[in-house]
Amino acid sequence: MLHQVDGTVRTLVLDLDTSKARKTVVDDDARRLGEILRAAGLAYVEDESPSGGRHLYVPLQDPLTAAEARQLVEALGRRAVSLDPSPHQNIVHGCIRVPGSAHKAGGHQRLITQLTDAYGILTRRNPTTAVANLRTALAPELYRIEQQRRTQERAAAAAAAVHAIAKGSTASSAPVAGSERPLRLVARTGLYDTSRYASDSEARMAVLNHFAACHWTLNQVRAGMTDQYPGLAALYGTKTVRLLPVEWAKAQTFTATSAPAKTPAQRAGKKTAHKYDTSPTYLTGGSSEPSIELSQHSIHQLVNDLENVLYTTLDYRLMERGREGIHLRFLIRAVLAYMRTMETNVLDVGCRTFALALGKSHATIARLLPVLEQASAGILTRIDRGRGRNADTYAVQLPEHFQQLAREFTWRKGKIHAIRPVFRVLGDVSALAYEAIERGHQSPTTADLARTTGISRRALTDHLAGMEALQMVRRHRGRWELVATTNLNQLADRLGATEDREAQLTRYRKERAAWHAWLDRHLVPQLEEHELYDAEADEYWQPPIEDEYEHQRALWVAAGTVRKTVCEGPA
C-alpha cells in the first residue's frame, strides 16, 4: 500500500506500464525519468516486471500529503507517456508490486538496482530540499495541472448551476476532458489500432503523413522522436536512419498530390499569406489599387517606422482603454508581424487568422478590428469589405503627422511578435512584461515595467513571480532579466499551449470548410435541364438602340414596311 493510515505518502512510486506504451518507450521513459530525478538530487530504486514494465521507488525523509504526491506523479506523467498515475490517485486502494513479488503472468519482479545500493537508498531516504528541486524542474507541468483543475472546477460549477436551474437539483457531472488526436497518440506510445493499420509500417506512414500535412520538416520529426514522440522511434526500431528519409519523402509526395491544386500566383512562386484560419494560402486580392502597394525594401522600412510610432506613442494611447487596450496593442503587433512576414502593406487577413495568432476568439477579433482602425489614427484603413471567400482588406501606412516622429528614433533590432504560444497559457500581462524586459536597453525594475506596460504593480508582481517559477525570467539585484537558456517553444509544449493552438486550428478548418460548402450551395446556381433551354421562348434578340432619334426612325421604317407589305403584297 502506498498511503499510510493518515493519508500521507513516504515513498513516491512511478509505475511504467507496457499496456500504455511499447517496451522501447517504457525503457526510454525510465531513462528520462531517472535523469530528471538525479538532476533534482533524488536517489531511487528500480525494478522490472516480467511483462517489461518498470517501477521507480523514491523514498522520502518527510512524508507528503496524498494531494502533493499525486500532483508530482501526474506532472512526471506529462514527461513520460507510459507512466500510470493511478496508484497515487486512489488513496484507499493504491498499491504496487514490490521487488521479488510474484507476477500474475508468471515470474517475479526483478530488482535492477544493486541490493546494497537499494538498501542504502531506502535507509537514508531523500531530503525535502531534493523534493523542492523536483517541483522546480516540474513547474510547467504543475502549472498546467493546476490550471486544468481550476477550469474543471469552473465548468463543474457552471454545469451544476445550469442543472439546478433546469431540474431543481444540485447534482453535477464532471466535465469530459478532450482527448489527444489518434495519430499523435500513436507517435507518443507506439500503440495503434490493428484493425486499421495492419503493420508497423502502415502505422508510421500514417503518422508521417499527418506531420507532413502539418508542414513539419524532417529535422522537426527527428527532434520529436527523441523528445515527445518516442513511439514513432519505437515503430522504426533500429531502422530509423535508413527508412526515415525514404518514408518522409513518400509522405511529402502523398500530401502534395492530395492537396488542392495551386493557384497561378502560387505556381509562379509568389509569397502567400494566411487567409482566414489555416496555414499557407494566397492573398485574396481584395484591392486592385496599385498605388497603395509598396516594394519589398519599402515594406521593411515602413514596419520599422511603425514600430517606432507604436512603442513611443500609440501604445500609451491604447493604455487608456483598459483591458480592451491590451487586446488592441497585441492586435496592432500582429498586423505589423504579418506585414513583415508577407512583405506587403495591403492585408486581407481573416479574423480567424488573427485569432489563431493571438490565442483569442475570432468574434473578439471581429469586434476589435474596427476599433483599432479608429484608434490607430490613420495607420490602419479598411479599403474593401470582404465578400464570399474574401476577407476585409486593410491598407497599412504611415500618416504624415507621424512621419517626423518615426524618423527621430533609431530602428530597433529584433522581431515584433503578436502572442507567442507560451503566452496563450500565461496571459497578455505576462506577454507585455516579457516583451518590456526583452526590448529594454537595460534590465528594468518592477517600477520601470509598470511605467512601460501600463499594468499595475500588483498584477505585474504576480505574473513576474509566475514566469520566475517557470525559469523564464529572474531577478538580479532588484532588476529583471531574461533566462536565455529557457526555450519558449519547449515550454509551450509542456504547458499545453501547442495542443491548444492545434485544437483551435482544427476547429477553424472545419468551420471554414462548412462556410465554403454553404457558399457553394447557395451562390453557385444549380440549374435543371429545362432551365437551360426554353422551346417556347424567342431565340433571337435585337440589341437596344441608345439614340432616341435612331430608335424612332427605326420604328417609322418598320411601320412603313408593314403598310407596304399589306397593300402591295410581298415582293
C-alpha positions in Angstrom: 0.0 0.0 0.0 1.3 3.5 -0.9 -0.7 5.6 1.6 -0.5 5.4 5.3 -3.5 5.5 7.6 -3.4 9.3 7.8 -3.2 9.5 4.0 0.4 10.6 3.8 3.0 9.1 1.4 6.5 8.1 2.4 7.6 6.8 -1.0 6.8 8.0 -4.5 6.3 5.2 -6.9 6.4 5.6 -10.7 4.7 2.8 -12.5 5.8 2.5 -16.1 3.4 0.1 -17.8 3.7 -1.7 -21.1 -0.1 -1.6 -21.6 0.2 2.2 -22.1 3.2 2.2 -24.5 5.7 -0.1 -26.2 8.6 -1.8 -24.3 11.1 0.5 -26.0 9.1 3.6 -25.0 8.9 2.3 -21.4 12.7 1.9 -21.3 13.2 5.3 -22.8 10.7 6.8 -20.2 12.6 5.1 -17.4 15.8 6.6 -18.6 14.3 10.1 -19.0 12.6 10.0 -15.5 15.9 8.7 -14.0 17.7 11.8 -15.4 15.0 14.1 -14.0 15.2 12.5 -10.6 19.0 12.5 -10.5 19.2 16.2 -11.7 16.9 17.1 -8.7 19.2 15.2 -6.3 16.8 12.3 -5.7 18.0 8.7 -5.4 15.7 5.9 -6.4 15.4 2.1 -6.6 14.4 0.5 -9.9 12.9 -2.9 -10.7 11.5 -4.6 -13.8 8.4 -6.9 -14.2 8.3 -10.0 -16.5 6.0 -8.1 -18.8 8.6 -5.4 -19.4 7.2 -2.7 -17.1 9.4 -0.7 -14.8 8.9 0.7 -11.2 10.9 3.6 -9.8 10.7 4.0 -6.0 11.7 7.4 -4.5 11.8 7.1 -0.7 11.3 10.4 1.3 12.5 11.5 4.7 9.5 13.7 5.3 6.1 12.4 4.2 4.0 14.2 1.6 0.2 14.6 1.6 -1.7 12.5 -0.9 -2.6 15.5 -3.0 1.1 16.7 -3.2 2.3 13.2 -4.2 -0.5 12.9 -6.8 0.5 16.2 -8.3 4.2 15.2 -8.6 3.4 11.9 -10.2 0.9 13.4 -12.6 3.4 16.1 -13.5 6.0 13.4 -14.2 3.4 11.6 -16.3 3.4 14.6 -18.6 7.0 13.8 -19.3 6.6 10.1 -19.7 3.6 8.7 -21.7 3.9 5.2 -20.2 3.6 6.3 -16.6 0.4 5.1 -14.9 -0.5 7.6 -12.1 -3.5 5.5 -10.8 -1.7 4.0 -7.8 -1.3 7.5 -6.3 -4.8 8.6 -7.5 -6.5 6.2 -5.2 -5.8 6.9 -1.5 -7.7 3.8 -0.3 -6.6 1.1 -2.8 -3.4 2.5 -4.3 -0.8 -0.3 -4.2 2.3 -1.5 -6.0 4.0 -4.9 -6.6 7.4 -4.6 -4.9 10.7 -6.4 -6.0 10.6 -10.1 -5.5 6.8 -10.3 -5.7 5.2 -13.0 -7.9 3.7 -11.6 -11.2 0.3 -12.6 -12.5 1.8 -13.5 -15.9 4.4 -15.7 -14.2 7.8 -14.9 -12.9 8.8 -12.3 -10.3 9.6 -8.6 -10.1 13.4 -8.4 -10.7 15.5 -5.8 -8.8 17.7 -3.8 -11.2 19.4 -1.6 -8.7 22.2 -3.3 -6.8 20.9 -4.8 -3.5 23.4 -2.9 -1.3 22.7 0.4 -3.1 18.9 -0.2 -2.8 19.3 -0.9 1.0 21.3 2.3 1.4 18.8 4.4 -0.5 15.8 3.0 1.3 17.6 3.6 4.7 18.9 7.1 4.2 15.9 8.3 2.0 15.7 11.7 0.2 15.6 15.1 1.9 12.9 17.7 1.5 15.3 20.0 -0.5 15.6 17.4 -3.2 11.8 17.3 -3.5 11.7 21.1 -3.8 14.2 20.8 -6.6 11.9 18.4 -8.3 9.0 20.8 -8.0 11.1 23.5 -9.6 12.0 21.2 -12.5 8.3 20.3 -13.0 7.0 23.8 -12.6 5.4 24.0 -16.1 3.7 20.6 -15.7 2.4 21.6 -12.2 1.2 24.9 -13.5 -0.7 23.2 -16.3 -2.3 20.7 -13.9 -3.4 23.5 -11.6 -4.9 25.5 -14.5 -6.8 22.4 -15.7 -8.1 21.7 -12.2 -9.4 25.3 -11.9 -11.0 25.0 -15.4 -12.7 21.8 -14.5 -14.0 23.3 -11.2 -15.4 26.3 -13.0 -17.0 24.0 -15.6 -18.4 21.7 -13.0 -19.8 24.7 -11.0 -21.4 26.1 -14.2 -22.9 22.7 -15.1 -24.2 22.4 -11.6 -25.9 25.8 -11.7 -27.5 25.1 -15.1 -28.7 21.7 -13.9 -30.0 23.2 -10.7 -32.0 25.8 -12.6 -33.3 23.3 -15.1 -34.0 20.4 -12.8 -34.1 21.9 -9.4 -31.2 19.7 -8.3 -27.6 20.3 -7.1 -26.1 17.3 -8.8 -23.5 17.9 -11.4 -21.4 15.8 -13.8 -17.7 16.1 -14.2 -16.5 17.7 -17.4 -15.2 15.4 -20.1 -11.6 16.3 -21.0 -10.6 16.5 -24.6 -8.6 13.5 -25.9 -5.4 13.7 -27.9 -5.6 13.2 -31.6 -5.2 9.5 -32.5 -2.1 9.8 -34.7 -0.3 12.0 -32.1 -1.1 9.3 -29.5 0.4 6.7 -31.8 3.5 8.8 -32.2 3.8 9.0 -28.4 3.1 5.5 -27.4 3.8 3.3 -30.5 0.5 1.5 -30.0 -2.1 1.6 -32.8 -5.4 0.1 -33.8 -4.5 -3.2 -35.6 -7.9 -3.3 -37.3 -7.0 -0.1 -39.1 -3.2 -0.5 -39.6 -2.0 -4.0 -40.5 1.6 -3.4 -39.6 4.1 -1.0 -38.0 5.0 0.3 -41.5 1.4 1.4 -42.2 1.1 3.0 -38.8 4.3 5.0 -39.0 3.4 6.1 -42.6 0.1 7.4 -41.3 1.9 9.4 -38.6 4.4 10.8 -41.1 1.6 11.8 -43.5 0.0 13.6 -40.6 3.2 15.5 -39.8 3.8 16.3 -43.5 0.2 17.7 -43.7 1.1 19.9 -40.7 4.1 21.3 -42.6 6.7 19.8 -40.4 10.3 19.3 -41.6 12.5 16.2 -41.4 14.6 17.8 -38.7 11.5 18.5 -36.6 10.4 14.9 -37.0 13.8 13.7 -35.9 13.8 16.0 -32.9 10.3 14.9 -31.9 11.3 11.2 -32.0 14.0 11.9 -29.4 11.7 14.0 -27.2 7.9 13.9 -27.1 7.2 11.3 -29.8 9.3 8.2 -28.8 6.6 5.9 -30.0 7.4 6.8 -33.6 11.0 5.8 -32.9 9.8 2.5 -31.4 7.8 1.8 -34.6 11.1 2.1 -36.6 13.2 0.1 -34.1 16.8 0.0 -35.4 15.8 1.0 -39.0 15.3 4.7 -38.3 18.4 6.0 -40.1 17.8 4.0 -43.2 14.0 4.2 -43.5 13.0 7.6 -42.1 14.3 9.8 -45.1 12.8 7.5 -47.6 9.4 7.3 -46.0 9.4 11.0 -45.2 9.8 11.7 -48.9 6.9 9.4 -49.7 4.8 11.2 -47.1 5.6 14.6 -48.6 4.7 13.3 -52.1 1.4 11.9 -50.9 0.4 15.1 -49.1 1.4 17.2 -52.0 -0.6 15.2 -54.6 -3.7 15.0 -52.3 -3.6 18.8 -51.6 -5.8 21.2 -53.6 -4.3 22.5 -56.9 -2.2 25.6 -56.5 -3.3 29.0 -57.9 -1.4 30.7 -60.7 0.1 33.1 -58.2 1.4 30.2 -56.1 2.8 28.3 -59.1 4.6 31.5 -60.1 6.5 31.4 -56.8 4.8 34.4 -55.2 4.6 34.6 -51.4 1.4 33.5 -49.8 -0.5 34.9 -46.8 -2.6 33.2 -44.1 -6.1 33.8 -45.2 -8.9 33.0 -42.8 -7.7 30.4 -40.3 -5.3 28.0 -41.9 -1.7 27.8 -43.0 -0.4 28.9 -46.2 -3.0 30.2 -48.6 -2.9 33.0 -51.1 -3.8 36.7 -50.9 -7.4 37.1 -51.9 -6.7 40.3 -53.8 -9.3 42.4 -52.2 -7.9 45.7 -53.5 -6.8 46.4 -57.1 -5.2 49.8 -56.4 -1.5 49.5 -57.4 -0.6 52.9 -55.9 -1.1 51.6 -52.3 1.3 48.6 -52.6 5.0 49.2 -51.8 8.2 47.5 -52.7 9.8 44.8 -50.5 12.5 47.1 -49.2 10.0 49.9 -48.5 7.8 47.5 -46.6 10.5 46.7 -44.1 11.3 50.4 -43.7 7.6 51.1 -43.1 7.4 48.4 -40.5 10.4 49.8 -38.7 8.9 53.3 -38.7 5.6 52.0 -37.5 7.3 50.1 -34.6 8.8 53.4 -33.5 5.4 55.0 -33.6 3.8 52.1 -31.8 6.3 52.0 -28.8 6.6 55.8 -28.4 3.0 57.0 -28.9 0.3 54.5 -29.9 1.0 52.1 -27.0 0.4 54.9 -24.5 -2.8 56.0 -26.2 -4.1 52.4 -26.1 -3.2 52.1 -22.4 -6.1 54.5 -21.6 -8.6 51.9 -22.9 -8.0 49.5 -20.1 -8.5 45.8 -20.8 -9.6 46.4 -24.4 -6.5 48.5 -24.9 -4.3 45.4 -24.1 -6.1 43.4 -26.8 -5.7 46.3 -29.3 -1.9 46.6 -28.5 -1.4 42.9 -29.4 -3.6 43.2 -32.5 -1.6 46.0 -34.0 1.5 44.0 -33.3 0.0 41.1 -35.2 -0.7 43.4 -38.1 2.9 44.6 -38.2 4.2 41.0 -37.9 2.1 39.9 -40.9 3.3 42.9 -42.8 6.9 41.9 -42.3 6.3 38.2 -43.0 4.2 38.7 -46.1 6.1 41.8 -47.3 3.0 43.7 -48.2 1.1 46.7 -46.7 -2.2 45.5 -48.2 -3.6 42.8 -45.9 -6.7 40.7 -46.5 -6.3 38.5 -43.5 -9.3 36.9 -41.9 -10.4 37.3 -38.3 -9.7 33.6 -37.6 -6.0 34.0 -38.7 -5.6 36.9 -36.2 -7.5 34.9 -33.6 -5.1 32.0 -34.1 -2.1 34.3 -33.8 -3.4 36.0 -30.6 -5.0 33.0 -28.9 -8.4 34.6 -28.8 -11.9 34.1 -30.3 -12.5 35.2 -33.9 -15.6 37.0 -32.6 -13.4 39.1 -30.4 -11.1 40.0 -33.3 -14.1 41.0 -35.5 -15.1 43.4 -32.8 -11.6 44.8 -32.2 -10.6 45.5 -35.8 -13.0 48.4 -36.4 -12.0 49.8 -33.0 -8.3 49.5 -33.9 -9.0 51.3 -37.3 -10.4 54.3 -35.4 -7.7 54.2 -32.6 -4.7 53.9 -35.0 -5.0 57.5 -36.2 -4.8 56.6 -39.9 -2.3 53.8 -39.7 -4.8 51.1 -40.4 -7.6 51.8 -43.0 -10.1 49.4 -44.5 -10.2 49.8 -48.3 -12.5 46.9 -49.2 -15.2 44.8 -47.5 -14.9 41.1 -47.6 -17.3 39.1 -49.8 -17.7 35.3 -50.0 -14.3 33.7 -49.5 -12.5 37.1 -49.3 -11.7 38.8 -46.1 -11.8 42.5 -45.4 -8.8 44.3 -47.0 -6.8 46.8 -44.9 -4.1 49.2 -46.0 -1.3 50.0 -43.5 0.6 53.2 -44.0 2.4 55.9 -42.1 0.3 59.1 -41.8 2.0 62.5 -42.3 1.6 63.5 -38.7 3.7 60.5 -37.6 6.5 60.7 -40.2 8.7 63.2 -38.3 8.2 61.2 -35.0 9.1 57.9 -36.7 12.4 59.3 -38.0 13.5 60.9 -34.8 14.2 57.4 -33.3 16.6 54.8 -34.4 15.3 51.4 -35.6 15.5 48.6 -33.0 16.8 45.1 -33.6 14.7 42.0 -33.0 11.3 40.7 -34.2 7.9 42.0 -33.3 5.6 39.3 -32.0 1.8 39.0 -31.6 1.3 36.4 -28.9 4.0 33.7 -28.7 2.4 30.3 -28.0 3.6 30.1 -24.4 1.6 33.3 -23.5 -1.7 31.7 -24.7 -1.5 30.0 -21.2 0.3 32.7 -19.2 -1.8 35.6 -20.4 -1.4 39.0 -22.0 0.1 40.7 -18.9 2.9 38.2 -18.8 3.5 38.8 -22.6 3.7 42.5 -22.1 6.1 42.2 -19.2 8.3 39.7 -21.1 8.4 42.0 -24.1 9.3 45.0 -22.0 12.2 43.1 -20.4 13.3 41.8 -23.8 13.2 45.2 -25.5 14.7 47.2 -22.7 18.1 48.9 -23.1 18.9 47.7 -19.6 17.4 45.3 -17.1 14.3 47.1 -15.8 12.9 47.2 -12.3 9.3 46.4 -11.4 8.5 50.1 -11.3 10.1 50.5 -14.8 7.9 47.7 -16.1 4.8 49.3 -14.6 5.5 52.6 -16.4 6.4 50.9 -19.7 3.5 48.4 -19.9 0.8 50.5 -18.1 -0.1 47.5 -15.9 -0.5 47.9 -12.1 2.5 46.9 -10.0 0.4 44.3 -8.1 -0.6 42.5 -11.3 3.0 42.7 -12.6 4.3 41.2 -9.4 2.1 38.2 -9.6 2.8 37.5 -13.3 6.6 38.0 -12.9 6.6 35.6 -10.0 4.8 33.0 -12.2 7.4 33.5 -15.0 10.2 33.3 -12.5 8.9 30.0 -11.2 8.9 28.7 -14.9 12.5 30.0 -15.2 11.6 32.4 -18.0 12.9 35.5 -16.1 15.0 36.0 -13.0 15.6 38.9 -10.6 19.1 40.0 -10.2 19.9 42.9 -7.8 16.4 44.2 -8.0 16.2 44.2 -11.8 14.6 41.7 -14.1 16.4 39.9 -16.9 15.5 37.0 -19.2 16.8 33.5 -18.8 18.4 32.8 -22.1 18.6 29.1 -21.7 14.8 28.6 -21.4 13.3 27.5 -24.8 9.9 29.1 -25.1 8.7 26.6 -27.7 9.6 23.6 -25.4 7.9 25.4 -22.5 4.8 25.9 -24.7 4.7 22.2 -25.3 5.0 21.4 -21.6 2.3 23.9 -20.7 -0.1 22.6 -23.3 -0.2 25.8 -25.4 0.8 23.9 -28.5 -2.1 21.4 -28.2 -4.5 24.3 -27.5 -3.4 26.1 -30.7 -3.7 22.9 -32.8 -7.2 22.3 -31.4 -8.2 25.9 -32.4 -6.6 25.5 -35.8 -8.6 22.2 -36.4 -11.8 23.8 -35.3 -11.3 26.8 -37.6 -10.5 24.5 -40.5 -13.8 22.7 -40.0 -15.7 26.0 -39.8 -14.0 27.3 -42.9 -14.9 24.1 -44.8 -18.5 24.4 -43.7 -18.6 28.0 -44.8 -17.2 27.2 -48.2 -19.7 24.4 -48.6 -22.5 26.8 -47.8 -21.2 29.2 -50.4 -21.0 26.5 -53.0 -24.7 25.5 -52.3 -26.2 29.0 -52.3 -24.0 31.2 -54.6 -23.5 28.8 -57.4 -26.8 28.3 -59.3 -27.9 24.7 -59.7 -29.8 24.7 -63.0 -32.0 21.9 -64.3 -32.0 20.8 -67.9 -35.3 22.6 -68.7 -33.9 25.8 -67.3 -31.1 25.8 -69.8 -33.4 25.8 -72.9 -37.0 27.0 -73.3 -38.5 25.9 -76.6 -41.3 28.5 -76.4 -39.1 31.5 -75.9 -37.8 33.6 -78.8 -34.3 32.6 -79.9 -33.4 36.0 -81.3 -32.9 39.3 -79.7 -32.4 42.8 -81.0 -29.9 44.9 -79.1 -31.2 48.2 -77.7 -30.6 51.4 -79.6 -29.2 54.1 -77.3 -30.0 57.1 -79.6 -33.7 58.0 -79.2 -33.8 59.6 -82.7 -32.5 56.4 -84.3 -35.0 54.4 -82.2 -38.0 56.4 -83.5 -36.7 56.3 -87.1 -36.4 52.6 -86.9 -40.0 52.4 -85.7 -41.2 54.5 -88.7 -39.3 52.4 -91.2 -40.7 49.2 -89.7 -44.3 50.7 -89.8 -43.8 51.7 -93.5 -42.6 48.3 -94.4 -45.6 46.6 -92.8 -48.0 49.0 -94.6 -46.4 48.4 -98.0 -46.5 44.7 -97.5 -50.2 44.7 -96.6 -51.2 47.0 -99.6 -48.9 45.7 -102.4 -48.2 42.2 -101.3 -44.8 40.6 -100.9 -42.2 41.3 -103.5 
